[in-house]
């Protein structure tokens, strides 16, 4: 397969799966097997694809992020910090222990993760909609920590970061729009920090070899993942407002079962 086409496919997967609750990490693991693509040997591309989706969040929530810098919104910043801490702790622990290689090298882990995400989505949409929704500004530390723990759990491939955090926020009584806002605001430091950590680690190992020939596919990957990510983010908010988030469950149950069977077949063969 031509390299440019491979980059476009991976960028589209990243842009779609980062925001729609289907897990970008799980899909990249599966597609990596199909396309013979290894993030460990394509660190620059992996970082650039994540940078593209990060850019789409910053553009989509640009005005709201500016408002956060105002004096009266320090409480939301505090909640974002509280919600980010679990993912930072778990992320470092997984990276330093080397468990990440075990998780991302075995597609059956992604298959199980898909099934977990499917279940979380169904549970999240069963939250009591008759109660008055809690606004983002009034979430409180306890709710922010619970959502943060869900984000930390989503380090597992196949477990959707957006799906798990939004589902837990909904279950905690937070409104639909605010659940999405908080989920994607939490994504900013996590995605940015993870990409930076991965890049620094690769530079130290000497596995990053940038040359001018890679510039075009990298730029293309960034643009595609950013544009597709922006569209996916808008689509998710529309689906969420209509209360149809559980429609992704059927897809994830199907993909999860297929991936697990594929994994078992590969072990037996």
Helices and strands as residue ranges (DSSP letters): H 3-19, H 24-35, G 39-41, H 43-60, H 62-68, G 71-73, H 74-97, H 99-104, H 107-124, G 136-138, H 140-153, H 161-171, H 176-205, G 212-214, H 215-241, H 247-268
